[in-house]
Amino acid sequence: MFPLHIAPLAACLLLTPVSASAEQQIDPFKFFEGQTENSATVKVVLKKPYRSRTVGRGRIEADGILTMVQTVTDEGKAPHERRWRVRKLGPGRYTAAMSDAVGPVTITKVGNRYRFAFTAKGKLAVEQWLTPLPGGTSANTSVKVRKMGVVIATTEGVIRKVPGK
């Protein structure tokens, strides 16, 4: 089975409030200091949908890179760990190394949303869109996983910052 749970949490790296002014925008790295949670439903072609839950703990290193360790629990499977290192390239552009990806993850701000694109093990093309919700503490995520151009799985979920953790 391929790692479909990758994308839901990938997306949560860049939350900015939809209606906020530039001065009120949340620093996307600060959002991930402490704990975040993601709940999603994964649908794979010809299989029964299942629930996925991810809990992340992030910190900003002295060099400005965001590091995050996530515990991923897919329904019916043992939990596993995923690791991230995210670096800002410029306004609205980021690059990341993620343990479940083959090669870099590209992250681009498009309007008020963020697009994550990467290749997962098994030559799977993953595209995720993150849409921040009002208040800047949660976001909807929508993921499509393609194999040879054909959508073989989708994920829909909500990512939220856990206050005080």
Residue frames as a rotation matrix with the C-alpha (Angstrom) as fourth column:
MET 1
0.581 0.814 0.000 0.00
0.814 -0.581 0.000 0.00
0.000 0.000 -1.000 0.00
PHE 2
-0.274 -0.687 0.673 1.25
0.646 -0.649 -0.401 3.48
0.712 0.325 0.622 -0.75
PRO 3
-0.611 -0.106 -0.784 1.49
0.762 -0.348 -0.547 6.35
-0.214 -0.932 0.294 1.76
LEU 4
-0.093 0.673 0.734 -1.72
0.682 -0.494 0.539 8.34
0.725 0.551 -0.413 1.10
HIS 5
0.672 0.362 -0.646 -1.63
0.739 -0.384 0.554 9.94
-0.047 -0.849 -0.526 4.54
ILE 6
-0.395 -0.919 -0.017 1.37
0.910 -0.393 0.135 12.01
-0.131 0.038 0.991 3.42
ALA 7
-0.561 0.068 0.825 -0.45
0.495 -0.772 0.399 14.85
0.664 0.632 0.399 1.80
PRO 8
0.535 0.844 0.017 -3.05
0.556 -0.367 0.746 15.79
0.636 -0.390 -0.666 4.41
LEU 9
0.672 -0.288 -0.682 -0.39
0.583 -0.361 0.728 16.86
-0.456 -0.887 -0.074 6.80
ALA 10
-0.406 -0.807 0.430 1.92
0.909 -0.307 0.283 18.21
-0.096 0.505 0.858 4.27
ALA 11
-0.021 0.502 0.865 -0.57
0.623 -0.670 0.404 20.88
0.782 0.547 -0.299 3.53
CYS 12
0.788 0.477 -0.390 -0.82
0.587 -0.390 0.709 22.15
0.186 -0.787 -0.588 7.03
LEU 13
-0.096 -0.949 -0.299 2.58
0.987 -0.129 0.094 23.77
-0.128 -0.286 0.950 6.83
LEU 14
-0.882 -0.385 0.272 1.39
0.451 -0.858 0.246 27.17
0.138 0.340 0.930 5.62
LEU 15
0.075 0.987 -0.140 -1.72
0.994 -0.063 0.089 28.57
0.079 -0.146 -0.986 7.28
THR 16
-0.979 -0.203 -0.010 -2.58
0.203 -0.977 -0.062 32.23
0.003 -0.063 0.998 6.77
PRO 17
-0.314 0.931 -0.189 -5.99
0.384 -0.058 -0.922 33.67
-0.869 -0.361 -0.339 7.69
VAL 18
-0.182 0.332 0.926 -8.18
0.983 0.067 0.169 34.25
-0.005 0.941 -0.338 4.63
SER 19
0.638 0.589 0.496 -9.41
0.607 -0.781 0.147 37.68
0.474 0.207 -0.856 5.70
ALA 20
0.493 -0.482 -0.725 -6.37
0.657 -0.340 0.673 38.96
-0.571 -0.808 0.148 7.56
SER 21
0.938 -0.326 -0.120 -4.43
-0.341 -0.796 -0.500 42.05
0.068 0.510 -0.858 6.61
ALA 22
0.379 -0.876 -0.299 -0.70
0.016 0.329 -0.944 41.72
0.925 0.353 0.139 5.99
GLU 23
-0.352 -0.542 0.763 0.04
-0.717 -0.367 -0.592 42.85
0.601 -0.756 -0.259 9.56
GLN 24
0.181 0.548 0.817 -2.31
-0.939 0.343 -0.022 40.25
-0.292 -0.763 0.577 11.06
GLN 25
0.553 0.061 -0.831 -1.16
-0.537 0.789 -0.299 37.26
0.638 0.611 0.469 9.01
ILE 26
0.847 -0.246 0.472 0.08
-0.261 0.580 0.772 34.25
-0.463 -0.777 0.427 10.88
ASP 27
-0.127 -0.935 -0.331 3.70
-0.986 0.084 0.141 33.32
-0.104 0.345 -0.933 10.39
PRO 28
0.589 0.464 -0.662 3.32
-0.600 0.800 0.026 29.86
0.541 0.382 0.749 8.80
PHE 29
-0.289 -0.752 -0.593 6.34
0.015 0.615 -0.788 28.52
0.957 -0.237 -0.166 10.68
LYS 30
-0.806 0.025 0.592 5.05
-0.571 -0.299 -0.765 29.83
0.158 -0.954 0.255 14.02
PHE 31
0.248 0.965 -0.079 1.77
-0.930 0.260 0.258 28.00
0.270 0.010 0.963 13.37
PHE 32
0.613 -0.005 -0.790 3.66
-0.136 0.984 -0.111 24.71
0.778 0.175 0.603 13.54
GLU 33
-0.674 -0.686 0.274 5.61
-0.393 0.019 -0.919 25.39
0.626 -0.727 -0.283 16.70
GLY 34
-0.484 0.524 0.701 4.00
-0.716 0.222 -0.661 23.08
-0.502 -0.822 0.268 19.22
GLN 35
-0.705 0.249 0.664 1.24
0.254 0.963 -0.092 20.68
-0.662 0.104 -0.743 18.23
THR 36
-0.411 0.648 -0.641 -1.04
-0.907 -0.362 0.216 20.34
-0.093 0.670 0.737 15.20
GLU 37
-0.466 0.348 0.814 -3.63
0.029 0.925 -0.379 17.68
-0.884 -0.153 -0.441 14.37
ASN 38
-0.595 0.310 -0.741 -5.12
-0.802 -0.173 0.571 16.45
0.049 0.935 0.352 11.12
SER 39
-0.300 0.586 0.753 -8.22
-0.011 0.787 -0.617 14.31
-0.954 -0.193 -0.230 10.66
ALA 40
-0.434 0.082 -0.897 -8.97
-0.875 -0.272 0.399 13.03
-0.212 0.959 0.190 7.18
THR 41
0.502 0.537 0.678 -10.83
-0.172 0.830 -0.530 10.45
-0.848 0.149 0.509 5.15
VAL 42
-0.557 -0.746 -0.364 -8.76
-0.620 0.082 0.780 8.59
-0.552 0.661 -0.508 2.57
LYS 43
0.627 0.747 0.223 -10.44
-0.316 0.505 -0.803 7.10
-0.712 0.433 0.553 -0.50
VAL 44
-0.587 -0.806 -0.068 -8.48
-0.501 0.296 0.814 4.67
-0.636 0.512 -0.577 -2.64
VAL 45
-0.100 0.543 -0.834 -9.88
-0.967 0.146 0.211 3.33
0.236 0.827 0.510 -5.92
LEU 46
0.151 0.331 -0.931 -11.61
-0.310 0.911 0.274 -0.04
0.939 0.247 0.240 -5.40
LYS 47
-0.648 -0.341 -0.681 -11.12
0.522 0.453 -0.723 0.04
0.555 -0.824 -0.115 -1.60
LYS 48
0.469 0.805 -0.364 -13.23
0.801 -0.213 0.560 1.02
0.373 -0.554 -0.744 1.39
PRO 49
0.265 -0.357 0.896 -12.55
-0.180 -0.931 -0.317 4.61
0.947 -0.078 -0.311 2.63
TYR 50
0.268 -0.213 -0.940 -10.66
0.886 0.437 0.154 4.86
0.378 -0.874 0.306 5.91
ARG 51
0.985 0.090 0.150 -9.87
0.010 -0.884 0.467 7.49
0.175 -0.458 -0.871 8.54
SER 52
0.069 -0.994 -0.080 -6.40
0.763 0.104 -0.638 8.90
0.642 -0.017 0.766 9.10
ARG 53
0.987 0.161 -0.023 -5.20
0.133 -0.725 0.676 10.99
0.092 -0.670 -0.736 12.05
THR 54
0.115 -0.987 0.108 -1.88
0.695 0.003 -0.719 12.79
0.709 0.158 0.687 12.27
VAL 55
0.948 0.036 -0.315 -0.38
0.271 -0.610 0.745 14.59
-0.165 -0.791 -0.589 15.27
GLY 56
0.345 -0.851 0.396 2.62
0.571 -0.144 -0.808 16.83
0.745 0.505 0.436 14.62
ARG 57
0.733 -0.273 -0.623 5.16
0.451 -0.489 0.746 18.54
-0.508 -0.828 -0.235 16.87
GLY 58
0.521 -0.508 0.686 7.19
0.657 -0.274 -0.702 21.32
0.544 0.817 0.191 15.29
ARG 59
0.524 -0.411 -0.746 9.95
0.456 -0.605 0.653 23.74
-0.720 -0.682 -0.130 16.16
ILE 60
0.940 -0.299 0.165 11.89
-0.038 -0.572 -0.819 26.48
0.339 0.764 -0.550 14.41
GLU 61
0.464 -0.852 -0.242 15.61
0.885 0.432 0.176 25.78
-0.046 -0.295 0.954 14.47
ALA 62
0.169 -0.510 -0.843 18.31
0.343 -0.772 0.535 28.45
-0.924 -0.380 0.044 14.96
ASP 63
-0.835 -0.537 0.122 18.89
0.262 -0.192 0.946 28.49
-0.484 0.822 0.301 11.16
GLY 64
-0.514 0.716 -0.473 15.20
-0.735 -0.652 -0.188 29.34
-0.443 0.251 0.861 10.54
ILE 65
-0.671 0.264 -0.693 14.26
-0.379 0.681 0.626 25.89
0.638 0.683 -0.357 9.22
LEU 66
0.152 0.801 0.580 11.01
-0.988 0.143 0.062 24.39
-0.033 -0.582 0.813 10.47
THR 67
-0.833 -0.313 -0.457 11.43
-0.321 0.945 -0.062 20.80
0.451 0.095 -0.887 11.65
MET 68
0.042 0.898 0.437 8.43
-0.999 0.048 -0.005 18.66
-0.025 -0.436 0.899 12.44
VAL 69
-0.978 -0.184 -0.098 7.88
-0.180 0.982 -0.051 15.09
0.106 -0.032 -0.994 13.57
GLN 70
-0.128 0.991 -0.024 4.45
-0.974 -0.121 0.191 13.62
0.186 0.048 0.981 12.92
THR 71
-0.841 0.054 0.538 2.80
-0.125 0.949 -0.290 10.46
-0.526 -0.311 -0.792 14.20
VAL 72
-0.443 0.657 -0.610 0.45
-0.858 -0.113 0.501 9.08
0.260 0.746 0.613 11.54
THR 73
-0.736 0.305 0.605 -2.30
-0.111 0.827 -0.552 6.64
-0.668 -0.473 -0.574 12.49
ASP 74
-0.551 0.567 -0.611 -4.30
-0.742 0.002 0.671 5.13
0.382 0.823 0.420 9.64
GLU 75
0.291 0.790 0.539 -7.37
-0.923 0.380 -0.059 3.12
-0.251 -0.480 0.840 10.57
GLY 76
0.979 0.190 0.078 -6.45
-0.178 0.974 -0.143 -0.55
-0.103 0.126 0.987 10.97
LYS 77
0.487 -0.871 -0.065 -2.67
0.344 0.259 -0.902 0.02
0.803 0.417 0.426 10.82
ALA 78
0.301 -0.502 -0.811 0.13
0.930 -0.033 0.365 0.57
-0.210 -0.864 0.457 13.31
PRO 79
0.939 0.008 -0.345 1.19
-0.006 -0.999 -0.039 4.22
-0.345 0.038 -0.938 13.76
HIS 80
0.242 -0.916 0.319 4.34
0.969 0.211 -0.128 5.41
0.050 0.340 0.939 12.01
GLU 81
0.277 -0.278 -0.920 6.52
0.377 -0.849 0.370 8.51
-0.884 -0.449 -0.131 12.14
ARG 82
0.518 -0.142 0.844 7.13
0.799 -0.273 -0.536 11.13
0.306 0.951 -0.028 9.42
ARG 83
0.021 -0.603 -0.798 9.82
0.661 -0.590 0.464 13.85
-0.750 -0.537 0.386 9.51
TRP 84
0.749 0.268 0.606 9.87
0.627 -0.580 -0.519 17.27
0.212 0.769 -0.603 7.81
ARG 85
-0.291 -0.712 -0.639 12.43
0.635 -0.644 0.428 20.05
-0.716 -0.281 0.640 7.20
VAL 86
0.538 0.600 0.592 10.90
0.843 -0.400 -0.360 23.14
0.021 0.693 -0.721 5.56
ARG 87
-0.471 -0.736 -0.486 12.84
0.633 -0.666 0.395 26.15
-0.614 -0.122 0.780 4.27
LYS 88
0.653 0.661 -0.369 11.48
0.267 -0.657 -0.705 29.42
-0.709 0.362 -0.605 2.89
LEU 89
-0.119 -0.667 0.735 12.83
0.968 0.086 0.235 30.31
-0.220 0.740 0.635 -0.58
GLY 90
-0.973 -0.066 0.220 11.11
0.128 -0.950 0.285 33.67
0.190 0.305 0.933 -1.01
PRO 91
-0.579 0.813 0.064 7.65
-0.700 -0.455 -0.550 35.28
-0.418 -0.363 0.833 -0.82
GLY 92
0.411 0.911 -0.015 5.06
-0.827 0.366 -0.427 32.49
-0.384 0.188 0.904 -1.11
ARG 93
0.545 -0.291 -0.786 7.66
-0.452 0.688 -0.568 29.84
0.706 0.665 0.243 -2.02
TYR 94
0.303 -0.400 0.865 9.01
-0.852 0.294 0.434 27.03
-0.427 -0.868 -0.251 0.14
THR 95
0.086 -0.275 -0.958 10.87
-0.543 0.793 -0.276 23.77
0.835 0.544 -0.081 -0.29
ALA 96
0.390 0.113 0.914 10.81
-0.892 0.293 0.345 20.78
-0.228 -0.949 0.215 2.03
ALA 97
-0.628 -0.438 -0.643 12.40
-0.459 0.876 -0.148 17.42
0.629 0.202 -0.751 2.63
MET 98
0.198 0.754 0.626 9.90
-0.975 0.215 0.050 14.88
-0.097 -0.620 0.778 3.94
SER 99
-0.540 -0.567 0.622 10.62
-0.600 0.778 0.188 11.28
-0.590 -0.271 -0.760 4.90
ASP 100
0.024 0.629 0.777 7.71
0.275 0.743 -0.610 9.85
-0.961 0.228 -0.155 2.85
ALA 101
0.853 0.255 -0.455 8.58
-0.305 -0.464 -0.832 11.80
-0.423 0.849 -0.318 -0.33
VAL 102
0.252 -0.781 0.572 11.03
0.871 0.440 0.217 10.92
-0.421 0.444 0.791 -3.08
GLY 103
-0.450 -0.453 0.769 12.86
0.726 -0.688 0.019 14.18
0.520 0.567 0.639 -3.75
PRO 104
-0.992 -0.035 -0.125 11.81
0.102 -0.805 -0.584 17.67
-0.080 -0.592 0.802 -2.68
VAL 105
0.013 0.998 -0.063 8.34
0.970 -0.027 -0.242 18.91
-0.243 -0.058 -0.968 -1.82
THR 106
-0.864 -0.215 0.455 7.52
0.348 -0.908 0.234 22.20
0.363 0.360 0.859 -3.55
ILE 107
-0.065 0.812 -0.580 5.12
0.928 -0.165 -0.335 24.53
-0.367 -0.560 -0.743 -1.77
THR 108
-0.865 -0.164 0.475 3.66
0.399 -0.799 0.450 27.56
0.305 0.578 0.757 -3.53
LYS 109
-0.435 0.745 -0.506 1.14
0.293 -0.414 -0.862 30.15
-0.851 -0.523 -0.039 -2.35
VAL 110
-0.828 0.312 0.466 -1.58
0.446 -0.137 0.885 30.65
0.340 0.940 -0.026 -4.97
GLY 111
0.027 0.817 0.575 -4.04
-0.113 -0.569 0.814 33.39
0.993 -0.087 0.077 -3.98
ASN 112
0.114 0.067 0.991 -5.13
-0.968 -0.217 0.126 32.51
0.223 -0.974 0.040 -0.45
ARG 113
0.959 0.210 0.190 -4.33
-0.244 0.954 0.177 28.81
-0.144 -0.216 0.966 -0.85
TYR 114
-0.046 -0.997 0.060 -1.19
-0.868 0.069 0.491 26.71
-0.494 -0.029 -0.869 -0.85
ARG 115
0.842 0.222 -0.491 -0.25
-0.482 0.719 -0.501 24.02
0.242 0.659 0.712 -3.36
PHE 116
0.057 -0.787 0.614 2.00
-0.661 0.431 0.614 21.14
-0.748 -0.441 -0.496 -2.31
ALA 117
0.833 0.147 -0.533 3.48
-0.521 0.530 -0.669 18.92
0.183 0.835 0.518 -5.01
PHE 118
-0.179 -0.912 0.368 5.82
-0.912 0.295 0.286 15.96
-0.370 -0.284 -0.884 -4.68
THR 119
0.095 0.112 -0.989 6.48
-0.569 0.821 0.038 12.40
0.817 0.560 0.142 -5.70
ALA 120
0.370 0.078 0.926 5.78
-0.865 0.392 0.313 9.64
-0.338 -0.917 0.213 -3.21
LYS 121
-0.661 -0.615 0.430 7.25
-0.472 0.786 0.399 6.17
-0.583 0.061 -0.810 -3.17
GLY 122
-0.213 0.561 0.800 5.86
0.563 0.740 -0.369 4.02
-0.799 0.371 -0.473 -5.98
LYS 123
-0.915 -0.233 0.330 6.12
0.404 -0.517 0.755 6.88
-0.005 0.824 0.567 -8.53
LEU 124
0.112 0.988 -0.110 2.95
0.994 -0.111 0.017 8.50
0.005 -0.111 -0.994 -7.19
ALA 125
-0.701 -0.237 0.673 2.37
0.331 -0.943 0.012 12.17
0.632 0.231 0.740 -8.06
VAL 126
-0.099 0.628 -0.772 0.80
0.990 -0.014 -0.138 13.94
-0.097 -0.778 -0.620 -5.08
GLU 127
-0.673 0.004 0.739 -0.90
0.180 -0.969 0.169 17.33
0.717 0.247 0.652 -5.30
GLN 128
-0.162 0.597 -0.786 -2.51
0.987 0.096 -0.130 18.92
-0.002 -0.797 -0.605 -2.29
TRP 129
-0.305 0.169 0.937 -4.37
0.143 -0.965 0.220 22.17
0.942 0.201 0.270 -1.85
LEU 130
-0.503 0.097 -0.859 -4.63
0.863 -0.007 -0.506 23.82
-0.055 -0.995 -0.081 1.54
THR 131
-0.135 0.541 0.830 -7.40
0.282 -0.782 0.556 26.37
0.950 0.309 -0.046 2.07
PRO 132
-0.943 -0.243 -0.226 -7.06
0.284 -0.239 -0.929 28.32
0.172 -0.940 0.295 5.33
LEU 133
0.059 0.994 -0.096 -10.30
0.840 0.002 0.543 28.92
0.539 -0.113 -0.835 7.23
PRO 134
0.342 0.112 0.933 -11.27
-0.165 -0.970 0.177 32.21
0.925 -0.215 -0.314 8.93
GLY 135
0.945 -0.026 0.326 -9.35
-0.327 -0.050 0.944 32.77
-0.008 -0.998 -0.056 12.16
GLY 136
0.294 -0.917 -0.268 -6.12
-0.757 -0.053 -0.651 31.18
0.583 0.395 -0.710 10.93
THR 137
-0.226 -0.396 0.890 -6.20
-0.894 0.447 -0.028 28.19
-0.386 -0.802 -0.455 13.28
SER 138
-0.056 0.216 0.975 -7.46
0.138 0.969 -0.207 25.54
-0.989 0.123 -0.084 10.85
ALA 139
-0.388 -0.094 -0.917 -7.61
-0.849 -0.350 0.395 24.70
-0.358 0.932 0.056 7.16
ASN 140
0.741 0.573 0.350 -9.33
-0.304 0.751 -0.586 22.35
-0.599 0.328 0.731 4.76
THR 141
-0.455 -0.878 -0.149 -7.11
-0.605 0.183 0.775 20.04
-0.653 0.443 -0.615 2.75
SER 142
0.788 0.615 0.033 -7.82
-0.354 0.496 -0.793 18.31
-0.504 0.613 0.609 -0.52
VAL 143
-0.286 -0.953 0.097 -5.40
-0.602 0.257 0.756 15.80
-0.746 0.158 -0.647 -2.02
LYS 144
0.875 0.401 -0.273 -5.20
-0.467 0.546 -0.695 13.91
-0.129 0.735 0.665 -5.28
VAL 145
-0.128 -0.883 0.451 -2.76
-0.421 0.460 0.782 11.06
-0.898 -0.090 -0.430 -5.83
ARG 146
0.725 0.342 -0.598 -2.02
-0.667 0.130 -0.734 10.07
-0.173 0.931 0.322 -9.41
LYS 147
-0.110 -0.722 0.683 -0.29
0.004 0.687 0.727 7.07
-0.994 0.082 -0.073 -10.95
MET 148
-0.742 -0.273 0.613 0.58
0.593 0.161 0.789 7.49
-0.314 0.949 0.042 -14.64
GLY 149
-0.940 0.301 0.162 -1.77
-0.186 -0.849 0.495 10.51
0.287 0.434 0.854 -14.78
VAL 150
-0.095 0.947 -0.308 -4.82
0.114 0.318 0.941 8.67
0.989 0.055 -0.138 -13.39
VAL 151
-0.234 0.100 0.967 -6.30
-0.890 -0.423 -0.171 9.69
0.392 -0.901 0.188 -10.02
ILE 152
-0.281 0.066 -0.957 -6.08
0.092 0.995 0.041 6.61
0.955 -0.077 -0.286 -7.82
ALA 153
-0.154 0.242 -0.958 -6.80
0.975 0.197 -0.107 8.19
0.163 -0.950 -0.266 -4.43
THR 154
-0.043 0.172 0.984 -8.16
0.008 -0.985 0.173 11.30
0.999 0.015 0.041 -2.78
THR 155
-0.420 -0.062 -0.905 -8.07
0.893 0.151 -0.424 12.67
0.163 -0.987 -0.008 0.73
GLU 156
0.085 0.469 0.879 -10.28
0.033 -0.883 0.468 15.31
0.996 -0.010 -0.091 2.34
GLY 157
0.050 -0.099 -0.994 -9.59
0.937 0.350 0.013 16.61
0.347 -0.931 0.111 5.81
VAL 158
0.810 0.163 0.564 -9.18
-0.050 -0.938 0.343 19.41
0.585 -0.305 -0.751 8.34
ILE 159
-0.151 -0.915 -0.375 -5.93
0.741 0.146 -0.655 20.49
0.654 -0.377 0.656 9.97
ARG 160
0.790 0.439 0.428 -5.92
0.069 -0.758 0.649 22.50
0.609 -0.483 -0.629 13.18
LYS 161
-0.390 -0.848 0.359 -3.47
-0.243 -0.281 -0.928 24.11
0.888 -0.449 -0.096 15.56
VAL 162
0.347 0.426 -0.835 -3.75
0.708 0.465 0.531 22.70
0.615 -0.776 -0.140 19.09
PRO 163
0.482 -0.136 0.866 -3.65
-0.316 -0.948 0.027 25.71
0.817 -0.286 -0.500 21.44
GLY 164
0.554 -0.278 0.785 -1.16
-0.832 -0.217 0.510 25.74
0.028 -0.936 -0.352 24.29
LYS 165
0.841 -0.254 0.478 0.69
0.117 0.948 0.297 22.60
-0.528 -0.194 0.827 23.20
